[in-house]
């Protein structure tokens, strides 16, 4: 079956229209897997401080999210040439636990 020039142009136009609809419709269909359950936390205020990790002699960077009262500790991993986290603390929970009356 041989298509004439007009039929080929019509088929190409239909294919392009289908691809355009697909490109527009797919992002609207659903969110990415990494976005499932994502809740926007809004703006925050951060502070950083350098220090050491007790008993290791390694230097560390402590980053505090002052708005949400959380802290994370990170170190530079020389083997992988990347930043690795080594600890997380919820400062609000720690504060509440330390203010409880202990028997």
C-alpha positions, -999 to +999 in steps of 0.1 A: +000+000+000+016+032-012+006+065+004+006+096-017+022+129-005-010+143+009-017+112+030+018+111+044+015+148+055-019+141+071-004+111+089+026+131+101+003+159+113-019+134+132+012+118+148+026+153+158-008+162+173-009+129+193+027+135+206+018+171+216-013+159+235+008+133+252+035+158+262+009+181+277-012+155+294+014+132+311+028+158+335-008+167+346-018+131+351+000+124+384+029+136+405+063+119+405+069+092+431+093+113+450+066+139+455+041+115+472+032+128+506+053+159+501+042+187+524+055+222+519+072+235+550+075+271+539+105+294+545+129+287+573+159+303+590+191+283+592+223+286+613+256+267+608+284+260+632+316+240+629+327+216+655+340+182+662+325+148+667+333+135+701+358+106+703+366+106+666+387+137+661+368+145+629+355+179+620+318+184+614+293+210+603+261+213+623+231+229+605+201+241+626+167+248+611+156+275+636+120+277+623+112+240+626+136+233+655+157+206+638+194+199+636+215+178+613+252+170+615+273+165+583+309+156+575+330+155+544+336+119+532+370+120+516+367+085+501+335+093+481+342+130+478+307+138+491+289+151+522+275+125+545+250+131+573+258+114+606+230+126+629+196+143+632+179+158+662+144+172+667+153+200+691+116+207+700+112+171+712+146+172+731+135+205+748+101+190+758+118+159+771+143+178+792+117+201+807+097+171+821+098+166+858+119+135+865+112+114+896 
